Amino acid sequence: MKLHTFKSEIWVPQRREEVFEFFSRAENLEALTPQWLHFSMLTPGPIIMKVGARIRYRLRIHGLGLGWESEITAWEPPHRFVDEQRSGPYRQWIHEHQFSPDNGGTKIRDTIEYAIAGGALIDRLFVAPDLSRIFEFRRQKIAEIFRPASNAAICLGPDQLC
């Protein structure tokens, strides 16, 4: 089984503890997922994030509805956590989220090791471009959510991300 690696990173001006707190709430995953994936969380909340926590969701990609279940396999606040696919479209999916202090803020690093059916051609034509699009959207949303306080949005209600 051939493993592929995808990496993404972004710097935000907030402290690591604040950033990790946002990522520790599973319900925030929807805000970081592009609408074209039709993402929905199936596991009822609140979800307690810890080693062994399982999260089920549904999404649609290239017209196909897919179920996905992840398990948290490492939980080290506020440094890192790892989620691994237990059922879903990949033969293997291991997603490490790292948070490190950097230049007065936090560097967020995502490293994904994945294996797929169909080999290099499927990866080159579909999976790698999709991951690039998804994580570009994610970087943009993270930049909006964690913009400096002087440019912060006004929150109109408790359920609105700012």
N, C-alpha and C positions, 0 to 999 in steps of 0.2 A: 504494500500500500504506500503510494507516494504521498508525502506530506508537503503541503504548500504553506507558506508563511505570509501573512499580511500584517503590516505595521502602520500605525497612525499615531500622531502626537499633536498636542496643542498646549500652549501656555495660557493660563488665566491669572488675573491679578489677585485672586483670593487665596487665603491660607488653605493649606492642605486639609485641615480638619473640616472646614466648611465645604470644600469640594467633595471630600469623601462622604460627608453626610448626605449630600444630594444624591450621589451615586448609590448610597446604601439603601435607598428607598426604591424598591422594585417598580412601583407605580410610575416613577419618572422615566422608565424605559420607553414608554409610549411617546413622550415628548421628544425623545432623541431618535425616533424612528420615522423615516419619510412616509408620508400618507400613501404613496403609491404601493406600499407593502401591505396596506389594509391590516395593520397589526392590532391584535386584541389580546389582552391578558385573560386567561381562563382560570387561573388560580385565584380564589377569593382572598381579599386582603383582610387585615393587614398581613403582610408576609414578613416574618422575622428572618432577616438575613444572617446566616451562620453556616458553618460547614454542615452539609447534609440537606440544607433547604432545597426544595424542588419547586420549580416555577414552570407552569404550563402556559403556552400561548399559541395563537393561531396567526398565520399571515398568508398572503397571496403573492406569488412571484411568477412572472411570465404566465399569468392566468391560472396557475395551479394553486389551490388551497392546500396549505401544509400545516400540520400540527408539529409542535416542537416542545420538548421538555428539557430544561437545563437543571443541573445540580451544582450548587456551590461546593467546590472541592477545596478551596483555600479561602480563609477569611482572616485578614490581618490588618484591622483598622489602625491608623488611617493610611497604611502603606500600600496595600494591594488586596485584590481578591481575584478568584478564578472561577469561571463557570464553564462547565463541560456539558455538551449535548448528551442526553441519555436516550432520546428518541427524536428523530427529525430527518431532514433531507441529506445530511452529511454522513459519511462513513465515520468521520471523527471531526470534532470541533472542540478546541480548547482555547478559551478566550481569557487572557490575563489582562487585568486592569491595574495599572501602577500609578501611584500618585507620589510625586517627590517635590520637596521645596526647591524653588528655582527663581533666582533674581527677584525676591520679594513676593513671589506668587507661587503657583503650582504648575508643574508640568504633568499633564495627563498622557500616559502612554497606553496604547492598546496593542497587544500582540496576539494574533490569532494563528494557531496551527490547525490546518484542516485537511481532510482527505475527502475526495469525491469519487463517485462512479463516473466513468467516461473519460478519465485521464486528462492530459494536457490540453487537448482541443476544447473540451467542455469548460475547463478552467479559463483558458484564454478568451473564448467567445462569450461566456456567460458569467461565471462565478467571479473572476477577478474584476471585470468591469462593474458588476453589481456591487461588490464590496467597496470599490472605489467611490461609487455614487453614494452609497449608504453612509460611508464615513466622511465624505465631503459634506453631506447634509448634517451629520452629527457634529462636525467641527463648527459649522455655521451656527447651529443651535446652541452649542456650548458657549461660543463667543457671545451670543445674544444673552443667554441666561447669566453669564458671569462677567458681563461688561462692567467697567469701573463704576462705582457708586455715583459719580458725577453725571453719568449718562444713563442711569438706571431708569427703567420704565416705571410708570405708576401702576401699582397693583390695584385692581378694582374689587377683588374678592379673594377669599382664602384658597380657592382652588386654582387660581391663575398663577402660572409661572411668571416670574419677573426677571 
